[in-house]
Amino acid sequence: MIDISNTRFAFLDVETTGLSTWFGDRICQIAIILTEGRRVKSTLDLPINPERELSPSAAYINKLDEPRLAAAPLFAEVARQLEAALKDTIIVCHNAKFDLQFLDNEYRKLGQTVEYPNLIDTMLLARDYFDLPSYGLNYLAEAFNVSSKAQASRAQTDALTLKNFFFAMMDALKPNGKPLEDYIGIYNSPAWPQEGVYLPTELSEAIHSGRRLFIKYMNKSGEISERWITPKGVIGLADYIYLQAFCHTRNAERTFRLDRIIKVAVEAGRD
């Protein structure tokens, strides 16, 4: 039986240029917090040159500096460092399918495949064992009374929040009497099918909430508009992933390129 108090964990968060590897989006930052049990042993916070521009949503959310990324190492230059950090650890991610599809894509570009024999997805665990209105990391942290100080980057802040939430959730699950092994899965490239679209948790929940959404949208000219919409579905077109929706502001059907939605909020009180 694995003893959680002295197990080596790697809390992993990945920031990307956009939402889809299909359309060339890549990793632009990786943060890892390595622990032995709850004790932090070391941290990594790596900006990575993605060799492409950030999407409007990524630039808005991640607050990353394009010149700084252009001067950062390529993924190929940090791949061995990442492998060494993750070796012999239990990797913990939130919405692992989204993050690992990007890691998988980067390693494929190097002619390698990825295998993580010990993986915990905190989003899936939370959904399995707790009935909550949202499973976004920040909402869960608040629900479990977890606080984290802001770090040097959004990725590192999220990795720290993930660590704190994970141990709070493990404490809450103790009455189940299950060993840590029961919460561990495996990722073996290409075990997850490439069909389908994996989105960040909050965006996916908002789109599928069945409620109206308030969005801030940046068009290709850089102009920002505010709209109320009702989502209809997500589709892949020739150039990117789009949200089909009824736009109440324009009183017409519209499509919105997902990586240009820089803010989204679900309308409260509507069923």
N, C-alpha and C positions, 0 to 999 in steps of 0.2 A: 504494500500500500504506500502511495506517495505521501510524504509528510510535507504539507504546505508550508510549514515554518522554515524549512531549509531548502526548498525547491528553487531552482534557478528559473526566473521568469524574464521574458523580454516583452515589454509593453511597446507595441509598434503603432505608429501613426504615419500615414503617407499623405502628402499634399501633391496635387497634380495640376497640370495646365488646363484641364477641362474634365469632361465626364466620360469620354469614350476612347479606348485604345483603338477601336475600329477606325476612327478618323484622325489618328495620329497623336492623340494626347499622351503626355508622358509625365513621369515623376519629376517634381521640381524641389521637393524637400522630403527628408525622412528623419523622423525622430524615434529613438529607442531609449527606453529606461530599463536598465538591467538591475534585477533585484535578486537577493537570496532571501526567500520568504518575503517579508515586508520591508526588509532593509535594502535601501538603494545602494548599489555597488558602483555603478558608473552610468553615464548618459552619453548619447550621441545626438547631435543636432546638425544634420548635413544638408546644406543647400546644394542643389544639383543643377547643372546646366541642362535644360531640357531640349536644347537646340530648336526651340520654337517659341513663339510668343505665348504669353498667358492669355486665356480667354477673359472677357470682361468680368465674369462671375468669379473666376479664380483670383484675379488681381484685386477685386473688391474684398473678397472674403479673407484671402491669405495675407494681404498687405505686404506682398513680396516685391522687392525692387528688381526690375528687369536688368539693369546694369550689373547688379550684384550676382544675379543668376548667370548672366553671360560670362562672368569671371569665375564661376564656381566649377569644380571638377565635373567631368562627365560621369554617367552612371558606371561605365566600365572601369573608371579609376577608383571607385569606392566599393565595387562589388565584393572584392575579397574581404574588405573591412566589415561589410555587412554579414557575410557568411561567417566570419570569425565571431562576430557579436551574437549571432543567432544560434550558433552551434551548441548542441546539448542543452537547449532551453525549452521551456514551454512558452510558445509564442501566444500572446494575448492581443487580439484586435477587436475593434468594434465595427460591425458590418464588414467582416473579413473578405467577403467576396469582392467588394469594391476595391479594397486596398490591394489584395493579392492578385487581382487581374492585371494590375499595373506592374507589380513586381514580376509576375510571370512574363509579361510583355517585354520588360527590360532584359530579362535573362534570355529570352528567345532571340533577341537581337544579338546576343553574344554567343548564340549556338548552344545554350544550356537549357535544361529543364529544372524545375523547382520541386523539391519534396520537403514538406514539413510534417514529420510524423506526430508531432505533439502541438496541437492548435486548439485554442479556446476562443470562440466568438461570443463576446459578452452580450451582443445584441440578441443572438439566438437564445442564449441562456435566459436572458431577461424575459423574452417573449414566452418561453416555455414555462417559466415558474412564477411570473408576476403579471397580474392583470392591471395594466396601466394605460392611460390614454396616448402615451407616446413612448417610443423607445430610442429617441435621439440621446446621444451621450450626455449632453448638458441637462436635458430634462431628467434623466435617470440620476445624475449626480445630485441634482436638487432634491429629488424624491428620496434619496438615500442619505440626505444631509451630508453630502461630500463637498468639500470646498478645496480649491486649488488656486495658488497664486499664479498670476500671469507670468509666463516664462519669456525667453528671448524670441521665440517664434510661436505661431499658432500650433504647429505640429508638436512642439515640445509641451506646450500647455495642454493640448489634447491627450498626449501620452501620459502626462502626470495625472490628469483627471481620470483617465482610463485606469491607471494603477489604483488610485484611491477608491474608485467605484468598484473595481473588481474585488478588492478585499472586503469592502462593505457588503457586497452581494454574497460573497462566500460565507461571511458571518451570518447573514440572514438565511442562508440555505443549510446551516448546520443541523437544524431540527429534522431535515430529511434523512440524515444519517448516511448519505451517499459519499463514497470516497471521491477524491479529486479526479481519479481516472474516469469516472462516469461522465465527466463534463468535457473530456478531451476528444477531439476529432483529428482527422488526418487531411492534409492537402497534398495531393500528388498531381502535378501538372501532366497532362491536361484533364484532370478528373472532373472539373467543372465544365459543362458544355459552353461553347462560345455563343450559342443562341441566347437571345434574351438580352435585356439591358439591366445592368446593375448600377443603381444610383445611390448617392449619399442618403442616409436614413431620413433626415428631416425633409429633403426634397421629395423623396419617394412617398413618405407619409402624407405630405401636403397634397400631392397630386391624387393620391388614392383615398383621400379623406371623405369624398362625397360632398364637400362643402365648397363655398366660393372662396377664392383666394385673392388676396391683395398682392400684386407684384410690382416691383420696379424693374423696368426693362430697358436695356441699352441697345439701340439699333446699330446698324453697321457704320453709321456716321458718328456714333458716339453720343447721340442725343438720348436722354433718359425720360421715359414716360411712366406714369403711375396708372394702374388699371385694376379693375375688378374683373375676374374671369371665373368661369366654371370649366374645369378640365374635362376633356372627352377621352383622351388617350395619348400615348407616346408612340411616335413613329420615327423610323429612320429614313431619311431622304438621301439624295446623292451626296450632299455636303456635310450633314450632321444630323443629330437627334433633335426632333421637334416635339413640342407639346401642342396638340390640337385642343382648342378651347373655344367656348363662347365668350366673347369679350363684351361685358355689360357696359363698359365705358363707350365702346364704339357701336354697341348693339348689333354685332355681326360675328360670324365665325372667323377665327383667326388662328394662325400657327405661330408659335414662338420658339425660336431656337434656344434650347435649354441652357447653353453656356452663356447666353446674354441676359438671363434672368439673374439680377444681382441681389434681389431680396424677395422673399416670399413669406406670407403670413396667412394662416387659416382664419377665416371669419369665425368668431365665437358665437355660440348661441343659435346656430342654424343646424337642423337635423335633416 
